[in-house]
Amino acid sequence: MFDFLEGYDLLGAFWVTVQLTLLSAVGSLIWGTMLAAMRVGPVPLMRGFGTAYVNVVRNIPLTVIILFTSLGLNQTLGITLGADNFDSINFRLAVLGLIAYTSAFVCEALRSGINTVPVGQAEAARAIGLSFTQVLTLIVLPQAFRSVVGPLTNVLIALTKNTTVAAAIGVAEAALLMKDMIENEAQLLLISAVFAFGFVCLTLPTGLILGWVGKKVAVKR
């Protein structure tokens, strides 16, 4: 029944999807945390930048952002991100585009967690002489992260599925292989079922494990 899979690197394609997800998740968490810090910070210029970035980027389709990284950054401006071949360049550009897009949602999830931290804690910390950065990193963010494991899990699952957009610039991940198989094989339903099962295997354990973690680390109020 599954003879049509012969000659195709199915595991390799899903491994590229996993790499895209992990690298983009780490980058999005870092940049999203910085954006959240800007949005709640005391500097008006940084607050304005964080607000503008989130409101603009999350309302732009991901496909447009991914295509911009290839057509705009690479082909127009010649940016290669240190890569020296077509596949590596497009992979790194796809990661950059996914980070730019996903970080806006990470920022909003984390900002909602920051808002759950009692204001009195931050005021008490400032009263004993801690700076804004110290208050944020030592008191507010640790509690905020614990309260938004659930929302961040949803963002991670969405990111896993969004990696399929990288096929638009030729990244050899699961969606691009699926497209090639559908064009070459007469097994549309089976091919769709195989790739749907593959993504379920990636996202379902993630949701279950991180959901359990979220309950364990939740701040008791």
Backbone torsions as a table, in degrees:
resi	resn	phi	psi	omega
1	MET	NA	-35.1	-175.6
2	PHE	-106.1	28.6	178.4
3	ASP	-63.8	-23.9	-178.2
4	PHE	-66.6	-13.3	179.8
5	LEU	-78.7	-16.1	-178.8
6	GLU	-65.4	135.6	180.0
7	GLY	91.5	-2.8	179.0
8	TYR	-116.8	136.7	-179.4
9	ASP	-89.0	76.8	-176.6
10	LEU	-65.2	-46.7	-179.3
11	LEU	-64.9	-37.2	178.3
12	GLY	-63.9	-38.9	179.1
13	ALA	-66.1	-42.5	178.9
14	PHE	-71.2	-28.4	175.9
15	TRP	-65.5	-38.4	175.7
16	VAL	-63.4	-39.8	176.5
17	THR	-60.8	-43.6	178.4
18	VAL	-63.1	-42.6	178.6
19	GLN	-62.2	-44.8	177.1
20	LEU	-58.1	-43.8	-177.9
21	THR	-64.6	-49.3	-175.6
22	LEU	-65.4	-47.2	-179.1
23	LEU	-65.0	-42.3	179.8
24	SER	-68.0	-35.4	179.7
25	ALA	-64.8	-44.8	179.4
26	VAL	-63.7	-47.3	179.4
27	GLY	-63.1	-40.1	179.8
28	SER	-66.8	-37.2	179.3
29	LEU	-65.2	-41.8	179.5
30	ILE	-67.0	-52.9	-177.5
31	TRP	-68.5	-37.5	178.1
32	GLY	-64.8	-37.3	176.8
33	THR	-65.6	-40.5	177.6
34	MET	-63.9	-40.7	178.1
35	LEU	-64.3	-41.2	178.7
36	ALA	-63.2	-39.5	177.4
37	ALA	-63.2	-38.4	177.1
38	MET	-63.9	-42.6	-174.6
39	ARG	-67.8	-25.7	179.6
40	VAL	-107.4	5.4	-176.8
41	GLY	-77.7	170.0	-177.1
42	PRO	-86.8	-6.8	-176.5
43	VAL	-92.4	116.4	-176.4
44	PRO	-57.1	-39.4	-178.5
45	LEU	-63.2	-42.8	179.7
46	MET	-69.5	-38.5	176.2
47	ARG	-61.5	-42.2	179.4
48	GLY	-64.2	-41.4	179.0
49	PHE	-63.8	-46.0	-179.6
50	GLY	-61.4	-44.0	179.7
51	THR	-64.1	-45.6	-179.5
52	ALA	-63.9	-42.8	-179.3
53	TYR	-60.2	-50.1	-176.7
54	VAL	-63.2	-46.7	-176.2
55	ASN	-67.9	-31.7	179.6
56	VAL	-80.0	-51.9	-172.1
57	VAL	-65.8	-41.9	-176.1
58	ARG	-73.0	-9.2	176.7
59	ASN	-102.9	6.6	174.4
60	ILE	-101.4	131.2	178.3
61	PRO	-58.0	140.7	-178.8
62	LEU	-60.1	-35.3	179.2
63	THR	-58.9	-39.5	179.2
64	VAL	-64.6	-41.7	-179.5
65	ILE	-65.2	-44.7	-179.7
66	ILE	-63.3	-43.9	178.5
67	LEU	-65.0	-35.3	178.2
68	PHE	-64.1	-38.6	180.0
69	THR	-63.0	-34.1	-179.5
70	SER	-82.8	-53.0	-176.1
71	LEU	-76.3	-38.3	-177.0
72	GLY	-85.0	-55.8	-175.3
73	LEU	-73.4	-44.6	-175.0
74	ASN	-84.4	-59.8	-172.9
75	GLN	-74.0	-31.2	-179.3
76	THR	-90.0	-48.1	-176.1
77	LEU	-96.6	-9.8	177.3
78	GLY	74.7	21.3	180.0
79	ILE	-79.5	126.1	-178.0
80	THR	-116.4	-7.6	-179.3
81	LEU	57.2	32.3	175.8
82	GLY	83.6	-0.1	179.8
83	ALA	-86.8	158.8	-176.3
84	ASP	-125.6	9.6	175.3
85	ASN	-143.0	163.5	-172.4
86	PHE	-58.4	-46.6	-176.4
87	ASP	-64.7	-43.9	-179.1
88	SER	-67.0	-39.4	179.4
89	ILE	-61.4	-49.3	-178.1
90	ASN	-66.5	-35.5	177.2
91	PHE	-61.9	-47.6	-178.1
92	ARG	-68.0	-36.4	177.4
93	LEU	-66.8	-37.0	177.6
94	ALA	-64.6	-41.6	177.0
95	VAL	-61.2	-43.4	179.0
96	LEU	-60.8	-44.4	179.6
97	GLY	-65.2	-40.8	178.4
98	LEU	-65.8	-38.1	176.8
99	ILE	-64.0	-46.8	-178.4
100	ALA	-58.9	-38.7	-177.5
101	TYR	-79.1	-50.5	-173.1
102	THR	-68.9	-31.0	-178.0
103	SER	-61.2	-28.2	177.8
104	ALA	-64.4	-37.7	179.2
105	PHE	-77.2	-34.7	174.3
106	VAL	-62.2	-42.0	179.7
107	CYS	-58.6	-47.6	-177.5
108	GLU	-68.1	-37.8	176.8
109	ALA	-63.4	-43.6	-178.4
110	LEU	-70.4	-35.8	178.3
111	ARG	-64.6	-35.7	176.2
112	SER	-65.2	-34.6	176.2
113	GLY	-68.9	-38.1	177.5
114	ILE	-61.8	-38.2	-179.4
115	ASN	-68.3	-16.8	178.5
116	THR	-83.4	-14.0	179.8
117	VAL	-75.7	126.1	-179.0
118	PRO	-54.2	133.7	-178.4
119	VAL	-60.4	-32.8	-178.4
120	GLY	-58.5	-30.6	179.6
121	GLN	-67.1	-43.9	178.4
122	ALA	-66.6	-39.6	179.0
123	GLU	-64.9	-39.6	178.3
124	ALA	-65.5	-38.4	179.3
125	ALA	-66.4	-40.6	178.1
126	ARG	-67.5	-31.9	-178.9
127	ALA	-66.2	-27.4	179.1
128	ILE	-94.3	9.2	171.2
129	GLY	99.4	8.3	178.4
130	LEU	-74.6	144.2	177.9
131	SER	-78.7	170.8	178.4
132	PHE	-58.9	-43.4	-179.8
133	THR	-62.1	-41.8	178.9
134	GLN	-66.5	-41.5	178.1
135	VAL	-61.4	-42.8	-177.0
136	LEU	-67.8	-47.4	-174.0
137	THR	-80.1	-30.9	-175.4
138	LEU	-94.5	-27.6	-172.7
139	ILE	-118.9	-51.2	-170.9
140	VAL	-78.7	-54.0	-174.8
141	LEU	-61.7	-42.5	178.2
142	PRO	-56.5	-39.6	177.7
143	GLN	-73.9	-36.7	-179.5
144	ALA	-63.8	-44.0	-179.8
145	PHE	-62.0	-38.9	-179.2
146	ARG	-66.4	-29.5	-177.1
147	SER	-88.5	-10.1	-177.0
148	VAL	-119.2	23.7	176.5
149	VAL	-60.4	-41.0	178.9
150	GLY	-60.3	-55.6	177.5
151	PRO	-59.3	-38.8	178.6
152	LEU	-67.3	-31.4	175.1
153	THR	-63.1	-42.3	177.3
154	ASN	-62.6	-38.6	177.8
155	VAL	-64.5	-40.9	179.7
156	LEU	-65.0	-41.7	177.9
157	ILE	-63.9	-42.9	177.2
158	ALA	-62.4	-38.1	178.5
159	LEU	-63.7	-41.4	178.6
160	THR	-57.6	-43.7	179.6
161	LYS	-73.4	-31.8	-179.5
162	ASN	-70.4	-16.7	178.8
163	THR	-62.2	-19.0	179.2
164	THR	-62.8	-23.2	179.8
165	VAL	-67.6	-22.7	179.8
166	ALA	-61.9	-19.0	177.1
167	ALA	-61.9	-22.7	-178.5
168	ALA	-63.6	-24.5	178.9
169	ILE	-114.1	20.2	171.0
170	GLY	85.1	17.0	175.8
171	VAL	-74.4	129.7	-171.8
172	ALA	-80.7	60.9	177.3
173	GLU	-100.6	-170.3	-169.6
174	ALA	-59.7	-41.3	-176.2
175	ALA	-65.9	-36.8	179.6
176	LEU	-68.4	-40.3	176.9
177	LEU	-64.9	-39.9	178.1
178	MET	-60.2	-42.8	178.5
179	LYS	-60.6	-44.9	-179.8
180	ASP	-64.7	-39.9	-179.2
181	MET	-67.4	-39.5	179.1
182	ILE	-64.6	-35.3	179.7
183	GLU	-71.1	-29.1	-173.5
184	ASN	-102.6	-21.1	-175.6
185	GLU	-118.4	152.4	-179.7
186	ALA	-100.3	48.6	-177.6
187	GLN	-133.9	58.3	-173.6
188	LEU	-57.9	-48.6	-176.2
189	LEU	-66.7	-43.9	-179.5
190	LEU	-66.4	-41.0	178.9
191	ILE	-62.5	-45.6	178.8
192	SER	-61.3	-40.9	-179.5
193	ALA	-65.2	-40.6	179.9
194	VAL	-62.4	-45.7	-177.8
195	PHE	-73.9	-34.0	175.2
196	ALA	-63.0	-42.3	178.0
197	PHE	-63.5	-38.1	178.8
198	GLY	-61.9	-43.1	179.7
199	PHE	-72.0	-32.4	174.8
200	VAL	-63.5	-40.1	178.5
201	CYS	-64.0	-26.6	178.4
202	LEU	-83.5	-40.8	-170.8
203	THR	-91.4	-35.3	-176.5
204	LEU	-64.0	-48.9	176.6
205	PRO	-61.0	-36.4	178.3
206	THR	-59.3	-47.8	179.8
207	GLY	-63.6	-41.8	-178.1
208	LEU	-67.9	-45.5	-177.1
209	ILE	-67.4	-48.8	-178.3
210	LEU	-70.5	-29.1	173.9
211	GLY	-63.1	-41.1	177.1
212	TRP	-65.6	-42.3	178.6
213	VAL	-61.9	-42.0	-179.7
214	GLY	-59.2	-39.6	178.3
215	LYS	-68.6	-34.3	-177.6
216	LYS	-72.2	-36.7	-174.4
217	VAL	-99.5	0.4	-177.9
218	ALA	-57.6	140.4	179.1
219	VAL	-75.3	123.2	178.4
220	LYS	-82.0	121.5	-178.0
221	ARG	-118.9	NA	NA
